[in-house]
């Protein structure tokens, strides 16, 4: 596919901190106190949002100590200890929660935060965490069927007029006579859908998402996938520009080369690999990468921070990208 940024709509010359989120992976090992400290520092520095993964098992060589934290319990607590920063998941798995209780939880956290929540929702992919916690894990086709039905149920519950009831005849989640309460503060609730699937993912994003995200892909694939989403929007007569297009990238910045290499070693990554796949290096190099992604159409970037104890890293990122 030919890729030309000149064909995309015009963007501001540079991204602002409000267009950047701090994205954490607490299943790798984090306490609530660590997550709160990161969220509060990110808020003070002016980042637009604090996002966290929704996983129950560590990945790779780490032991994940002291164990997983529940995403929506964590965000509910953080909502009460912050005031301006937005809060969300990248992404909640549709296999983890029934859609009715999920709609209740997310609406409640939105109320607790006075309208600062964003729901990232995906089909689920990590087999081992399902096995470790007795969570059913159907095949890929059924997982996408369930995701599509969950999106219909969750959005249907939220959009039902107060005083009326919600009904749903789907094969996986039939609903009868639901009061469809509580309601979130936001209307509509921001929903993030992402991934690299060529057909169903763009179609679901076009139908339900306010933001489409590509996690940890090349800039060329980002352009190709967002083109698919734009085409899917056009196919259902939705304005493609009504979505926000975003990327998720690991971040590792040092004031100089030595500090960058020290931070790379602390998260077990090679400097060259980080420069190739993330927002990484010295401040000038990190800024150049963010500007390149922005020019390619990324209106928001979720910066994956892997060392949650290094709050000074957040300070440098903010100073670099402000």
N, C-alpha and C positions, 0 to 999 in steps of 0.2 A: 504494500500500500504506500502510495506517495504521501509524504508528510511535509506540510509546509505551514509554519506558524503564521505566515502572512495571511492565511485564509481564516484565521481565528479572530474572534472579536478583540477589540482593543482593550488592554488592561493598563492600570496605573503602572508607572515605571518600576516601582518596587513594592514588595509586600510590607505590610505593617505587622507589628506584634499581634494585633487583634486577629490577623489572618493565620496565626500560628498557634498550634496547640501543643501542650506537653502530654505525651502519650506514654503510659507506663505499662509494664508487664509484671504485675505483682505475683503471679503464679511462680515466678522464678525465685521468689523469696522476698517477702516484704510484710511488715506489720501495718496495722491501720495507722499508727502514729507516724511511720515513715511516709505513707501515702498522704496523710494530712499535711505534713510538713512541706512536701513537694507541691501540693495544691495551693497552700497558702503562699508559698514563695512565688509560684507562678502567677497568682492573682496580684500580689504586690508589684511584680515586675511588669505587668500589663499584658501577659499572654491572653489569647482569646478564650481558651478552654483548657480544662483538665480532662483527659480521657484515660480510661483504663481498659485493659483486656478483660474478657470474661472467660476465664479458664480455671480448671480445678486440679491441674497437674503440671508440674514443671517439665520443661523440655530441655533436651540436651543433657549435659553432664552434671548440672547442679542438683542439689537435693531439695530445693524449694523450701528450706526451713525459713520460718516456723510453720509453714503450711499455707494453703490457699485462703484467701479472703473472698467473701461473696461480693460480687460487683455492685448489686443494687443496695445491699445493706451498707456497704462502704460509701456509696455516693449519697445515700440518704443522710448519713452522719456528716459527711463533708459539706453537704448542702447547708447544714445548720451552723457550720463553723467558717463559712465563707459568705460573701455578699454580692460579688459581681461576676466572678468567673463562671463560664458555662461548664457543664458537667455531662459526660457521656460515656458510652461503651463502644469500643472497636474490637470485636462486636459480640453482642449477646448471641448465643447459639439457640436456634429455635428448638433444638432437642432438649434443652435444659428445663424449660418452663412451659406449662400450659398457657395458651394465649390469654385466657381470661385473667388468671392471677398475675400474669406479666403486665397486662394493661393496668391493673389496679396498682401494682408496685411502681410502675413508671409514672403514672398519674400522681401518686402520693409524693414521690420524690420531686416531681415538678412543682407540686404545691409547697413542699418543704423548702424549696429553693427559690420560690416566687418566680417560677417560669424560666429556669436556666438549664433545663435538661434536653439532651438529644439522645434518641434511641438508635444505636447501631444494631442491626439485626441480620444474622446470616444463617446459612443452612447447617453449620457445624461440620467439622472435618477431623478432629483429633480422636482417633479410635481409642487410644489407650486411656484417656481420661474418662471416657464413657464406661469402659470396662472396670476402671478403678473405683467408680462410685455408682455402679449398677444403673447407669442411664441407658435406656434403649438406643440403639444406633442402627437405624435402617439403612438400606442402600441409598446411593446418591440420588436416584430419581425420586424415591419417596421422600428423602429429606427436602428436596426442592419443592415437592408437592406440599409438604407440611409448612415450609417457609411461606409459600405463596398464600396458603390458607391462614396461617398466623397473621400475616400482614392484613389480609381482608378482615379478620376478626378484630384485631387490635384497633385498626383505624375505624372499623364500623362501630365498635363500642364507644370510642371517643367522640365520634361525629353524631351519634344518636342524640336527638333533642331531649333535654331533661324533661322527665315526665312521660316519655315514650319508652317502649321496650325494643330490644334488639333480637333478631332471629337470624340464624345462619344454618344452612342445610348442607354444609360441606361434609365430605366423607370421614375426615379425621377429627373435626371439632364441631359437631352439631350443637347449636345453642338454641334454647327455648326460653322465651319470656325473661330475658335478662334486663334488669333495670339500667344496665350500662353505666354504672357509677363506680368510682368517682370520676370526675372530669379533670384533665390537666389544666393548668393555667393557660398554656399556650394553645392556640387554635389557628392553624394546625400544629400538632407536635412535630418538631423536626425529626426526620427519619433518615438515617444513613444506611445505604446499601452499597456493597462493594464486591470486588472480585474480578476474576479474569475469564469467566465463562462467556462464550461468544454469543449465546442466544438468550437463555432464560434470565441470566443476570441483567443484561441491558433492558430486557422487557420488564422485569420487576422494578428496576430503578425508574424507568420511564413512568410506570403506573403509580408507584408509591413513594419514591424518595424525594427528599428535598436536597440531599447531597449524594453524589456518587464518588466512591473512593477506590483507588487502586493501591493495595498494600505491597510495598517492597518489590516493585517492578522497574524495568528500564523506562527511560523517558520516551523511547520509541513505542513501547507497548502501551504506556499511558495514553499517548496520542491516538493509537489505533482503537483502544478500548473506549475512550471517551467519544470517538467518532461513532462507534457502534451504539452507544447510549443516545447520542444526538439523533441518529437515524431511527432508533426505537421510539424516541419522543415524537419525531415527525410523523411516524406511522400511526400514532394515536392522536394526532393533532394537538400535541402538547408543545409549547415553546421550549426548545432545548435550552434556552438561556434562563429558564426558570429554575434549573438545577444549579447547585454549586458543584464544581469538579475539584476533587482533592486527591492528594497523594499521601502515603505514609512512608517515612524514611527514617532510618536510624540516624541519630545525631551524635557527633563526637567532635568537639572543638577544643583547641588549645591556644593559649595566647601566643605561643611559638611552637616550633616543631617538636621540641623536647616535651612540652606539656601535652601536646596532642598525642604523642607516642605513649606517654605515661597513662593517659586516659584510655587509649585503645587497649593497652595491656590490662588495665583494671577490669575491662569488660570481656577480655579474652578474644579480641578481634585484631586482625592484621591491619596496619595503617593503609596499605595499598588497597585492600578489599573495601575498607570503609570509604575511602575516597571514591572508589568506583561505584558503590551502591548506596551511599548515604550523603548526608550533609556533614562534611567532615574536613578536617585539616585546620589550617590557621584561619583567623577571622576573614581575611580577604577571600580565601578559597571557599569557605562556607557561604559567604554572601554571594559569590559568583554562582554557586550551585543553586541556591534558592532563586536567584534571578533567572537562571536558565529554565527551571521548572515553571516559574511564573509565566515566562514568555511562551512556554509550551501550552499554557492554559490552566495550570494549577492555581485555583483561586484561594486554596487553603492547603496548608501542609501540616500533617500530624508528625511531630518530631518525637521519635521513640527514644526515650531516655532510659538507659539500662542500669546506671549506677544511681540508685535513689538516695544514697547518703551524700553524694557530691552536690550539695546545693550551690556551691560556687560555680559549678558548671552552668547552672541555670542563669546565674548572674552574667556570665560571659556570653552565653547564647543571646540573652536579651540585649546586651550592649552591642553585640555584633550585628544583630538583625533588626534592631530598632530603626 
